[in-house]
Amino acid sequence: QYARLCYEAFGDRVDLWSTFNETLIFIGMGYFTGAHPPGLTDPKRGIQACHHVFIAHAKAVRLFRHYQAQGRVPVNAQIGFVNVMQPHDPITNSPEDVAASKMADDLLTHWLYDPVLKGEYPPHILNMAQLTWGVPEFAPEDEALLKDNICDFIGVNYYKREWVAANPDTDNTQINTTGQKGSGQEFGFKGLFKFVRNPESTYTDWDWEIYPQGLCIGMMRLKERYGDIPFYITENGLGAKDPIINGEVVDDPRIDYLSSHIAAAEDAIKQGIDVRGYYPWSFIDLLSWLNGYQKQYGFVYVDRENGLSRQRKKSFFWYQEVIKSNGVTR
């Protein structure tokens, strides 16, 4: 119903549409870890809710193409789906760590990309879920809906890579929400996998690895699995506590982060990845569900102590030049 309303209101002016953003986050943290609303730790309900997301997406895609056929949406308009792209690598070459990394890929990547790009779930993971919890339950038309409504492009939100290890004993779903580097514990599901720190890597204050090459590597891996799909890099940015020096917001780490990731996007294009667009996160500092206002992402600073006044950061002026040069100036 919402999609119909949007198509009818904006269909003559909007060429690119996306149905959902970051299902991994709102389902994973809403139904598995309890950190987001509805605050549950119920895998059975989470898996079924995730299925409803894919069915709602497929119905929105079907209606979109119906409106295209009627001329109510431009014939060149496209509809896609936006996912977290978080490459996983085993922390060692041991069979146990390699298997854990593959499991992380299956559960956190393939489960979320396959239904919208292949029209089906990974069969072995679907079988595991249905044997364990009896979900997802399919309505009679669900299988055909998924198969018949593959999206036109995929949006990827890339911030970090995760190093993965075998996990025989750790069951922890708490993450660093303080911005105190190193305070995060190993996130993991007992018997499946856990995320671990690599002492050779560089991390943000929120313990997110800074790994620009992962932007290219992640899209390469998706291309290997799904073929030549168009990509939009729909989010990419650095969350930090930006320093104010002599009245200027000097966010050099953000400039360095974005510059290196734009270079990785260029490398992806040179390697044959169909990258259609790049959208940094974010234009303005905003509320984080888990971190409040302490974690800043924007080109524009919001002074919450002085009437929400706004100030352009150093990165704002830098990115102006990036835009003017179409990415040549970095």
BALUM-122082 format. One record per residue: x, y, z of N, C-alpha, C in turn; residue number from 1. Coordinates in steps of 0.02 Angstrom, whole numbers, plus 50000, padded with zeros to 5 digits. Last residue first. Example, Ala and Ser with C-alpha at 12.3 -4.5 7.8 and 13.67 -1.06 7.14 Angstrom:
2
PT n_east n_north  n_up ca_east ca_north ca_up c_east c_north  c_up   k
PT  50642   49888 50354   50684    49947 50357  50645   50002 50394   2
PT  50660   49716 50390   50615    49775 50390  50660   49835 50390   1
% end
This chain:
330
PT n_east n_north  n_up ca_east ca_north ca_up c_east c_north  c_up   k
PT  52053   50699 49763   52041    50660 49823  52092   50679 49877 330
PT  51988   50737 49610   52019    50768 49669  52001   50726 49731 329
PT  51907   50650 49537   51978    50655 49520  52016   50684 49579 328
PT  51771   50652 49562   51812    50603 49596  51886   50606 49582 327
PT  51723   50758 49486   51697    50690 49474  51745   50637 49503 326
PT  51758   50881 49527   51806    50847 49484  51783   50777 49465 325
PT  51652   50918 49609   51668    50959 49550  51713   50922 49501 324
PT  51664   50821 49710   51606    50821 49665  51622   50859 49601 323
PT  51784   50861 49770   51777    50793 49743  51720   50790 49692 322
PT  51749   50987 49814   51798    50981 49760  51796   50911 49729 321
PT  51658   50952 49914   51637    50996 49859  51684   50988 49800 320
PT  51740   50885 50002   51696    50845 49959  51666   50887 49903 319
PT  51807   50994 50064   51845    50944 50026  51798   50906 49978 318
PT  51701   51055 50128   51734    51091 50074  51776   51044 50031 317
PT  51670   50951 50219   51619    50979 50175  51652   51012 50114 316
PT  51781   50928 50298   51764    50879 50247  51712   50904 50198 315
PT  51773   51033 50388   51828    51033 50339  51812   50985 50281 314
PT  51595   51068 50402   51659    51042 50425  51712   51048 50370 313
PT  51480   51198 50428   51513    51154 50380  51581   51133 50406 312
PT  51361   51200 50556   51426    51225 50532  51456   51174 50485 311
PT  51213   51256 50637   51248    51210 50593  51311   51242 50564 310
PT  51124   51255 50793   51158    51290 50738  51202   51241 50700 309
PT  51045   51212 50898   51051    51170 50838  51081   51207 50779 308
PT  51062   51299 51006   51004    51306 50963  51007   51267 50898 307
PT  51189   51249 51062   51175    51319 51042  51121   51321 50988 306
PT  51211   51118 51084   51213    51161 51143  51193   51233 51127 305
PT  51217   51054 50965   51157    51042 51005  51156   51084 51069 304
PT  51267   51094 50816   51285    51113 50885  51222   51108 50928 303
PT  51311   50988 50691   51253    51016 50724  51271   51030 50797 302
PT  51410   50995 50544   51406    50987 50616  51344   51021 50643 301
PT  51413   50911 50393   51389    50971 50427  51380   50955 50501 300
PT  51449   50790 50350   51489    50845 50324  51471   50910 50360 299
PT  51427   50665 50484   51408    50713 50432  51464   50758 50407 298
PT  51439   50575 50586   51454    50551 50519  51454   50607 50467 297
PT  51471   50546 50758   51458    50594 50704  51481   50566 50637 296
PT  51408   50495 50903   51442    50467 50845  51424   50509 50784 295
PT  51326   50557 50996   51399    50559 51007  51438   50534 50947 294
PT  51191   50552 50993   51222    50603 50951  51298   50604 50958 293
PT  51162   50376 51004   51138    50444 51015  51170   50493 50967 292
PT  51196   50248 50974   51249    50292 50999  51226   50363 51012 291
PT  51090   50176 50922   51127    50147 50978  51176   50195 51010 290
PT  51036   50260 50824   50992    50223 50868  51028   50198 50930 289
PT  51099   50422 50803   51112    50350 50796  51069   50314 50847 288
PT  51052   50571 50725   51042    50525 50780  51060   50454 50761 287
PT  51181   50664 50635   51112    50644 50650  51111   50592 50706 286
PT  51263   50782 50532   51263    50741 50593  51192   50726 50614 285
PT  51234   50769 50356   51231    50807 50418  51235   50759 50477 284
PT  51261   50679 50251   51267    50751 50239  51273   50789 50305 283
PT  51365   50542 50306   51302    50571 50286  51312   50646 50276 282
PT  51390   50434 50179   51348    50442 50238  51390   50482 50288 281
PT  51400   50459 50001   51430    50457 50068  51377   50464 50122 280
PT  51366   50365 49866   51331    50411 49911  51363   50408 49980 279
PT  51391   50333 49698   51422    50331 49764  51390   50385 49807 278
PT  51342   50228 49558   51339    50288 49599  51371   50277 49667 277
PT  51365   50115 49482   51326    50169 49452  51327   50234 49493 276
PT  51478   49995 49441   51461    50042 49494  51428   50103 49463 275
PT  51505   49850 49392   51460    49901 49366  51436   49946 49422 274
PT  51673   49800 49385   51612    49804 49425  51570   49863 49400 273
PT  51795   49795 49319   51736    49772 49284  51672   49771 49325 272
PT  51904   49853 49376   51902    49780 49374  51837   49752 49346 271
PT  51873   49987 49375   51926    49964 49330  51927   49888 49324 270
PT  51779   49985 49478   51757    50000 49410  51809   49975 49360 269
PT  51864   49960 49587   51812    49912 49570  51787   49922 49498 268
PT  51939   50077 49588   51973    50013 49573  51922   49960 49553 267
PT  51840   50165 49628   51871    50173 49562  51906   50108 49541 266
PT  51822   50117 49757   51766    50114 49709  51792   50121 49638 265
PT  51946   50149 49811   51927    50079 49805  51869   50069 49757 264
PT  51935   50288 49810   51987    50256 49769  51972   50182 49760 263
PT  51836   50300 49904   51821    50320 49836  51872   50290 49788 262
PT  51911   50258 50014   51856    50216 49991  51832   50235 49921 261
PT  52003   50360 50030   52028    50293 50017  51972   50247 49991 260
PT  51916   50468 50055   51961    50469 49998  51985   50399 49980 259
PT  51853   50431 50175   51814    50435 50113  51859   50434 50052 258
PT  51966   50433 50264   51924    50374 50256  51887   50376 50189 257
PT  52014   50565 50253   52057    50508 50236  52016   50445 50222 256
PT  51901   50634 50299   51927    50646 50231  51970   50587 50209 255
PT  51897   50585 50429   51841    50571 50383  51863   50582 50310 254
PT  52015   50634 50486   52006    50561 50478  51948   50544 50430 253
PT  51989   50777 50484   52036    50746 50437  52028   50670 50431 252
PT  51893   50873 50534   51879    50801 50530  51923   50768 50477 251
PT  51879   51001 50623   51935    50974 50585  51928   50898 50584 250
PT  51783   51133 50630   51775    51061 50640  51825   51027 50593 249
PT  51846   51280 50706   51837    51240 50645  51829   51167 50663 248
PT  51874   51346 50824   51809    51359 50793  51796   51319 50730 247
PT  51998   51293 50860   51992    51365 50842  51928   51378 50803 246
PT  51935   51139 50826   51999    51174 50840  51993   51245 50814 245
PT  51845   51004 50872   51836    51074 50852  51898   51111 50874 244
PT  51843   50833 50815   51871    50887 50856  51855   50956 50827 243
PT  51712   50712 50814   51751    50761 50775  51778   50817 50820 242
PT  51709   50553 50837   51698    50612 50880  51742   50667 50851 241
PT  51635   50458 50702   51690    50481 50744  51667   50536 50790 240
PT  51608   50354 50565   51579    50379 50627  51635   50396 50676 239
PT  51625   50376 50395   51661    50366 50457  51622   50396 50515 238
PT  51545   50288 50256   51567    50346 50295  51600   50326 50360 237
PT  51424   50249 50142   51494    50238 50158  51518   50298 50196 236
PT  51284   50187 50054   51311    50218 50115  51384   50200 50121 235
PT  51270   50144 49923   51218    50187 49951  51236   50217 50019 234
PT  51334   50117 49781   51362    50119 49849  51319   50169 49887 233
PT  51248   50017 49672   51252    50085 49698  51281   50079 49768 232
PT  51278   49907 49537   51287    49924 49607  51280   49999 49617 231
PT  51204   49789 49425   51224    49858 49440  51228   49870 49515 230
PT  51275   49626 49404   51221    49668 49428  51246   49740 49437 229
PT  51330   49501 49333   51343    49572 49319  51284   49615 49340 228
PT  51322   49377 49466   51330    49400 49398  51338   49475 49393 227
PT  51319   49326 49595   51256    49348 49564  51262   49372 49492 226
PT  51446   49285 49635   51388    49244 49654  51326   49261 49612 225
PT  51534   49379 49585   51548    49308 49573  51487   49265 49587 224
PT  51478   49495 49638   51475    49483 49566  51487   49410 49550 223
PT  51512   49478 49772   51442    49477 49754  51433   49465 49679 222
PT  51650   49490 49761   51622    49427 49786  51547   49422 49768 221
PT  51659   49623 49718   51685    49569 49676  51655   49501 49697 220
PT  51609   49690 49828   51570    49691 49766  51594   49636 49718 219
PT  51713   49661 49920   51644    49641 49934  51602   49639 49871 218
PT  51825   49721 49860   51823    49649 49869  51752   49625 49880 217
PT  51790   49859 49867   51800    49826 49802  51793   49750 49809 216
PT  51781   49871 50006   51727    49896 49964  51731   49863 49895 215
PT  51901   49824 50057   51841    49783 50065  51783   49806 50024 214
PT  51993   49923 50046   51992    49872 49994  51930   49828 49998 213
PT  51977   49996 50167   51949    50021 50105  51944   49968 50050 212
PT  51949   49968 50318   51976    49924 50266  51948   49944 50199 211
PT  51944   49984 50483   51949    50027 50424  51985   49987 50370 210
PT  51833   49899 50592   51896    49898 50553  51892   49945 50494 209
PT  51765   49971 50733   51751    49950 50664  51816   49954 50625 208
PT  51770   50020 50863   51797    49954 50848  51774   49926 50781 207
PT  51740   50151 50878   51686    50103 50891  51706   50032 50871 206
PT  51850   50218 50835   51837    50219 50907  51780   50172 50927 205
PT  51912   50103 50708   51883    50166 50731  51872   50162 50807 204
PT  52069   50018 50676   51999    50019 50696  51977   50090 50715 203
PT  52179   49921 50576   52163    49986 50604  52088   49990 50617 202
PT  52263   49762 50610   52216    49806 50575  52208   49873 50612 201
PT  52334   49671 50681   52370    49705 50627  52327   49758 50592 200
PT  52248   49608 50768   52295    49658 50796  52335   49696 50743 199
PT  52083   49591 50734   52148    49575 50705  52198   49628 50730 198
PT  51951   49532 50836   51995    49587 50814  52060   49558 50785 197
PT  51809   49434 50781   51869    49445 50823  51910   49502 50794 196
PT  51649   49366 50789   51692    49417 50759  51749   49433 50808 195
PT  51605   49191 50779   51612    49253 50817  51658   49300 50779 194
PT  51485   49059 50745   51543    49101 50728  51547   49157 50779 193
PT  51415   48939 50806   51413    48961 50736  51476   48999 50717 192
PT  51423   48909 50940   51418    48853 50894  51417   48873 50821 191
PT  51350   49063 50988   51383    49001 51009  51369   48944 50960 190
PT  51382   49204 50901   51329    49157 50917  51361   49089 50929 189
PT  51462   49361 50946   51457    49295 50916  51398   49255 50940 188
PT  51584   49483 50971   51513    49471 50954  51508   49402 50923 187
PT  51693   49519 51097   51684    49477 51038  51611   49461 51028 186
PT  51665   49690 51152   51679    49619 51163  51669   49581 51098 185
PT  51737   49853 51149   51690    49804 51123  51712   49733 51137 184
PT  51838   49936 51187   51791    49916 51239  51741   49864 51214 183
PT  51921   49984 51089   51941    49923 51123  51893   49899 51175 182
PT  51881   50153 51113   51914    50103 51071  51936   50044 51113 181
PT  51732   50209 51154   51795    50197 51187  51830   50139 51151 180
PT  51606   50223 51104   51659    50259 51070  51725   50255 51106 179
PT  51501   50150 51155   51527    50205 51195  51576   50249 51157 178
PT  51458   50034 51104   51415    50092 51092  51440   50153 51129 177
PT  51512   49883 51048   51537    49946 51073  51490   50003 51054 176
PT  51384   49757 51079   51437    49789 51040  51458   49854 51072 175
PT  51320   49598 51123   51332    49667 51141  51390   49695 51101 174
PT  51300   49465 51109   51274    49507 51055  51279   49581 51073 173
PT  51377   49312 51137   51375    49382 51156  51350   49424 51097 172
PT  51434   49171 51177   51368    49193 51157  51359   49265 51180 171
PT  51566   49059 51148   51547    49128 51160  51476   49143 51134 170
PT  51604   48925 51114   51579    48941 51181  51552   49011 51192 169
PT  51654   48896 50988   51623    48842 51026  51588   48864 51090 168
PT  51677   48967 50850   51649    48991 50913  51615   48935 50951 167
PT  51801   49021 50733   51757    48970 50760  51736   48990 50830 166
PT  51802   49193 50676   51833    49134 50706  51781   49083 50726 165
PT  51827   49328 50562   51783    49277 50591  51824   49218 50618 164
PT  51826   49501 50539   51867    49441 50546  51827   49390 50586 163
PT  51731   49605 50435   51735    49569 50498  51781   49508 50491 162
PT  51746   49772 50368   51752    49700 50361  51749   49669 50431 161
PT  51638   49916 50348   51690    49878 50379  51690   49805 50355 160
PT  51542   49988 50274   51581    50023 50324  51643   49984 50347 159
PT  51426   50001 50145   51489    49972 50166  51524   50017 50216 158
PT  51282   49957 50075   51306    50002 50128  51368   49970 50158 157
PT  51228   49943 49910   51271    49914 49963  51292   49970 50011 156
PT  51090   49901 49810   51126    49954 49847  51166   49922 49902 155
PT  51069   49823 49655   51077    49815 49727  51114   49876 49754 154
PT  50939   49818 49530   51005    49836 49555  51008   49821 49629 153
PT  50816   49759 49502   50857    49783 49446  50929   49799 49467 152
PT  50756   49604 49580   50764    49677 49573  50815   49695 49520 151
PT  50638   49481 49530   50707    49498 49545  50717   49573 49535 150
PT  50510   49413 49532   50518    49485 49546  50589   49501 49571 149
PT  50488   49278 49523   50465    49320 49468  50480   49394 49477 148
PT  50531   49219 49642   50563    49201 49579  50548   49251 49523 147
PT  50443   49272 49738   50514    49286 49742  50548   49274 49675 146
PT  50319   49220 49690   50329    49292 49698  50404   49309 49699 145
PT  50337   49082 49701   50333    49113 49635  50344   49188 49638 144
PT  50337   49073 49842   50394    49049 49803  50395   49080 49734 143
PT  50209   49125 49881   50272    49157 49900  50331   49136 49855 142
PT  50083   49073 49866   50112    49110 49809  50182   49136 49822 141
PT  50053   49006 49989   50052    48970 49925  50087   49007 49868 140
PT  50177   49058 50112   50109    49058 50086  50110   49028 50016 139
PT  50296   48973 50209   50280    49002 50144  50205   49001 50133 138
PT  50387   49003 50356   50328    48973 50327  50311   49010 50262 137
PT  50565   48988 50377   50505    49028 50363  50448   48985 50335 136
PT  50527   48876 50515   50517    48939 50478  50575   48947 50429 135
PT  50556   48775 50603   50494    48770 50564  50477   48833 50525 134
PT  50675   48771 50671   50622    48814 50697  50556   48808 50660 133
PT  50754   48667 50611   50765    48689 50680  50705   48725 50709 132
PT  50710   48646 50482   50716    48589 50526  50721   48610 50599 131
PT  50716   48778 50435   50650    48744 50439  50653   48682 50482 130
PT  50853   48805 50441   50805    48845 50479  50738   48810 50487 129
PT  50905   48706 50355   50926    48708 50425  50875   48747 50467 128
PT  50847   48743 50233   50832    48677 50262  50849   48676 50336 127
PT  50907   48868 50216   50834    48863 50221  50815   48797 50255 126
PT  51038   48826 50201   51020    48867 50259  50945   48866 50270 125
PT  51032   48754 50082   51054    48719 50142  51038   48759 50205 124
PT  50983   48853 49986   50944    48792 50004  50966   48760 50069 123
PT  50965   49022 50009   51016    48969 50004  50986   48903 50028 122
PT  50803   49065 49935   50850    49063 49990  50907   49014 49975 121
PT  50768   49158 49783   50764    49098 49825  50814   49106 49883 120
PT  50797   49254 49689   50727    49234 49698  50719   49172 49741 119
PT  50916   49313 49669   50907    49246 49639  50835   49221 49646 118
PT  50902   49437 49729   50941    49433 49667  50936   49365 49632 117
PT  50824   49422 49841   50808    49479 49798  50846   49476 49732 116
PT  50872   49304 49905   50801    49311 49889  50785   49368 49840 115
PT  51017   49330 49917   50989    49279 49872  50915   49290 49856 114
PT  51041   49425 50019   51048    49444 49949  51014   49394 49902 113
PT  51019   49363 50141   50988    49428 50129  50992   49450 50056 112
PT  51091   49246 50141   51020    49243 50161  50983   49307 50143 111
PT  51220   49294 50111   51182    49257 50060  51108   49253 50078 110
PT  51252   49367 50237   51255    49395 50169  51208   49357 50123 109
PT  51230   49300 50355   51228    49373 50357  51233   49406 50288 108
PT  51236   49161 50328   51182    49188 50370  51175   49264 50363 107
PT  51347   49141 50241   51282    49113 50226  51225   49147 50264 106
PT  51451   49210 50309   51430    49231 50242  51360   49206 50227 105
PT  51457   49131 50425   51440    49202 50431  51417   49229 50363 104
PT  51498   49010 50366   51433    49014 50399  51410   49086 50407 103
PT  51626   49047 50324   51576    49028 50274  51506   49031 50304 102
PT  51684   49066 50449   51678    49123 50404  51626   49109 50350 101
PT  51681   48934 50497   51644    48986 50532  51633   49047 50487 100
PT  51768   48872 50407   51698    48852 50408  51655   48904 50443  99
PT  51886   48938 50443   51861    48944 50374  51787   48925 50372  98
PT  51900   48893 50575   51889    48965 50562  51861   48976 50491  97
PT  51918   48754 50552   51864    48778 50595  51848   48852 50581  96
PT  52031   48743 50471   51966    48721 50445  51908   48748 50486  95
PT  52136   48889 50479   52114    48826 50508  52046   48807 50479  94
PT  52187   49009 50440   52170    48961 50387  52149   48893 50415  93
PT  52110   49139 50538   52165    49094 50522  52142   49048 50465  92
PT  52000   49220 50524   52058    49249 50558  52120   49205 50550  91
PT  51912   49231 50369   51933    49191 50428  51997   49219 50458  90
PT  51809   49370 50329   51870    49332 50316  51889   49292 50378  89
PT  51670   49447 50254   51696    49407 50309  51759   49370 50287  88
PT  51603   49607 50210   51642    49547 50193  51668   49512 50256  87
PT  51460   49672 50209   51509    49664 50262  51549   49601 50248  86
PT  51339   49775 50161   51391    49733 50131  51449   49731 50181  85
PT  51167   49788 50192   51234    49794 50220  51281   49749 50179  84
PT  51064   49828 50049   51088    49783 50102  51154   49808 50131  83
PT  50924   49879 49962   50987    49901 49993  51004   49856 50052  82
PT  50858   49852 49802   50856    49832 49872  50923   49852 49901  81
PT  50767   49928 49665   50817    49886 49695  50805   49875 49769  80
PT  50709   49977 49505   50693    49966 49576  50743   49915 49604  79
PT  50709   50108 49380   50731    50044 49408  50714   50040 49482  78
PT  50649   50181 49227   50656    50181 49299  50675   50111 49324  77
PT  50620   50179 49093   50691    50172 49112  50702   50174 49187  76
PT  50485   50201 49087   50509    50135 49067  50582   50124 49086  75
PT  50411   50286 49228   50452    50286 49167  50481   50217 49151  74
PT  50248   50240 49275   50317    50246 49298  50361   50242 49236  73
PT  50141   50229 49197   50134    50272 49256  50200   50282 49291  72
PT  50134   50140 49093   50161    50207 49079  50156   50254 49137  71
PT  50099   50012 49118   50044    50059 49106  50068   50129 49089  70
PT  50221   49957 49146   50185    49933 49087  50128   49979 49068  69
PT  50246   50021 49269   50288    50035 49210  50252   50015 49146  68
PT  50151   49959 49348   50143    50030 49334  50187   50051 49275  67
PT  50207   49832 49349   50140    49840 49323  50128   49914 49305  66
PT  50324   49859 49414   50327    49839 49344  50259   49842 49311  65
PT  50273   49891 49542   50314    49939 49505  50315   49922 49431  64
PT  50214   49770 49579   50171    49828 49567  50209   49881 49527  63
PT  50332   49693 49594   50279    49672 49547  50234   49731 49530  62
PT  50396   49762 49697   50428    49758 49631  50375   49740 49578  61
PT  50305   49740 49801   50319    49809 49779  50351   49810 49710  60
PT  50316   49602 49811   50251    49631 49793  50260   49703 49769  59
PT  50449   49592 49854   50429    49562 49790  50362   49591 49766  58
PT  50441   49658 49980   50484    49683 49926  50460   49657 49858  57
PT  50358   49568 50047   50337    49638 50037  50377   49670 49981  56
PT  50445   49459 50046   50380    49454 50011  50353   49524 49998  55
PT  50550   49505 50124   50563    49486 50054  50498   49481 50014  54
PT  50483   49528 50246   50518    49583 50212  50527   49566 50138  53
PT  50443   49400 50279   50391    49449 50262  50421   49510 50227  52
PT  50567   49346 50312   50532    49320 50254  50478   49370 50231  51
PT  50588   49415 50431   50633    49427 50374  50601   49403 50309  50
PT  50490   49356 50511   50485    49427 50495  50529   49445 50435  49
PT  50544   49227 50518   50481    49237 50484  50471   49311 50465  48
PT  50661   49254 50589   50666    49224 50522  50601   49234 50484  47
PT  50608   49306 50710   50652    49346 50667  50655   49319 50596  46
PT  50536   49201 50764   50499    49260 50741  50542   49303 50695  45
PT  50650   49118 50789   50593    49095 50749  50553   49154 50722  44
PT  50736   49194 50874   50755    49178 50804  50696   49155 50761  43
PT  50717   49313 50979   50673    49258 50959  50688   49239 50886  42
PT  50730   49429 51066   50783    49380 51052  50749   49314 51036  41
PT  50671   49596 51032   50662    49525 51045  50727   49486 51034  40
PT  50641   49733 51006   50680    49714 51064  50674   49640 51083  39
PT  50578   49775 50888   50538    49767 50949  50575   49737 51008  38
PT  50702   49903 50919   50633    49880 50924  50619   49826 50872  37
PT  50869   49837 50949   50823    49883 50916  50751   49859 50927  36
PT  50927   49734 51022   50953    49802 51030  50908   49855 50999  35
PT  50900   49598 51010   50858    49639 51054  50879   49710 51062  34
PT  50959   49505 50927   50999    49531 50982  50959   49574 51031  33
PT  50845   49466 50847   50896    49417 50868  50937   49442 50928  32
PT  50758   49569 50814   50729    49503 50832  50781   49453 50858  31
PT  50829   49686 50792   50761    49690 50819  50736   49625 50846  30
PT  50948   49655 50737   50950    49688 50802  50881   49695 50833  29
PT  50902   49587 50619   50952    49557 50664  50951   49588 50733  28
PT  50809   49681 50564   50788    49614 50584  50837   49584 50634  27
PT  50886   49795 50549   50822    49800 50584  50792   49733 50602  26
PT  51007   49740 50491   51007    49779 50553  50939   49778 50586  25
PT  50974   49669 50376   51017    49638 50426  51012   49674 50492  24
PT  50909   49766 50300   50869    49715 50334  50910   49679 50388  23
PT  50947   49896 50241   50981    49862 50296  50936   49815 50335  22
PT  50798   49954 50172   50867    49971 50188  50891   49931 50249  21
PT  50685   49923 50035   50707    49916 50104  50780   49934 50111  20
PT  50662   49972 49902   50607    49953 49946  50627   49952 50019  19
PT  50706   50107 49798   50728    50051 49839  50674   50036 49891  18
PT  50718   50178 49634   50679    50161 49693  50713   50106 49732  17
PT  50747   50303 49518   50777    50248 49556  50739   50239 49621  16
PT  50673   50406 49463   50697    50353 49419  50723   50292 49457  15
PT  50536   50510 49490   50589    50470 49522  50608   50412 49477  14
PT  50429   50571 49430   50488    50612 49445  50547   50572 49472  13
PT  50317   50495 49418   50337    50533 49358  50401   50572 49369  12
PT  50298   50442 49545   50320    50399 49491  50343   50436 49429  11
PT  50249   50503 49657   50315    50524 49634  50339   50487 49572  10
PT  50119   50456 49685   50136    50525 49701  50199   50548 49665   9
PT  50118   50323 49644   50067    50368 49616  50085   50442 49628   8
PT  50223   50271 49718   50226    50268 49644  50177   50319 49615   7
PT  50174   50291 49849   50235    50326 49825  50239   50327 49749   6
PT  50061   50208 49852   50054    50279 49865  50114   50318 49837   5
PT  50123   50084 49830   50074    50110 49782  50066   50185 49790   4
PT  50200   50073 49947   50233    50077 49881  50186   50106 49829   3
PT  50096   50061 50040   50141    50119 50042  50177   50128 49976   2
PT  50041   49940 50000   50000    50000 50000  50043   50063 50000   1
% end
